[in-house]
Amino acid sequence: MNRISKILFIIGISFVFSALLLLLRFEVEEEYSKDMNDNTMGVLLDKTNNLDNDNIDSIVINNIEYVGYLDIPTLELNLAITKYYSYNSLKISPAVYYGSIKNNNLVICGHSYKAHFGNLYKLKKGDLVIFTDVLNNKYIYEVELVEELLPTSIKEMIESDFDLTLYTCTKDALKRVVIRCNMVSAN
């Protein structure tokens, strides 16, 4: 093996090793987020079932405010939803990105972890998405549209005629999977 071949071989091995480290990091983050969401959901459900104050809109768990949780039966998901979007909070659970239930323009974003929004693309028109707030009010939505948008399409993301929008990155991170829903009932 000549010198150039050895250098190229070492560079190739370095790339493979780096890719394996990135994959391992992503798997560790995904497992961490699943565990954190599972723990948070337990605390959130306990606290929402034992509330004695009807004037709150969030519950603090581990210094993070939660507004409720999403239930997506088709994907077998129950996810706590943080009140404020930040990169760090997204490692734990999806977050409100824009809008509100009251204004019928709620936008929720989440990482593409399998335990979070990684399978949103599997939703179809007619599937249900249920949001339960901290006062146990249930808002039932029906999927109307599944689309992809560019990451720069922020205006299109938040300005829509839909009551609820869920979104995450595609696997290649070049686009956003966007689920548009309208409310069918509230109680």
C-alpha positions, 0 to 999 in steps of 0.5 A: 500500500502506498502512502496516499492509499494509507492516508485515504484508508485512514480518512475512510475509517475516520468517517465510518467511526464518526458516523457510528459515533453520531448514530450512537449519540442519536440513539442515546438521545432518543432513549433519554427522550423516551424515558424523560417523556414517560416519567413526565407523563406519569407525573403530569397525569398524577398532577392533572388528576389531583388539581384543586385550582381551575385557574391554571394553564400549565404545570411545572415539572422539573423546572419545565412548564407543561400545558398538557399532553397529546394522544395519537392513537394511530401511532400509540403515542402519549406525549407531554407538551411543553409550554415554551419551545426551546432546543433543550425542551424538545429533547424531552418532549414536543413543545408549543411552537405558536398559537393556542387552543383558544385561538384555534391555531395551535402549532406543536413541534417535536424532534423526529425521535421514534418515541416522539414525532418520528412517525408523523408521516404515517398519519392519514386523513381521518386519524384522530389527535387528542390534546388534553390540557392540564385541567383535563379538557379534551380537544379532539382533532381529525387529520385533514392534510399531511404535507411537507414544507421547507424549513424556511416556510415558517409563515406557511407553517403558522398561518393556516386555516387549520386548528392544530398543526404538528410538525417535525423534520424529515429523516434527512432534515431537508423538509418538515413533515406537517400534519394539519388537523381540525377540531371535531369536538371538545369537552 
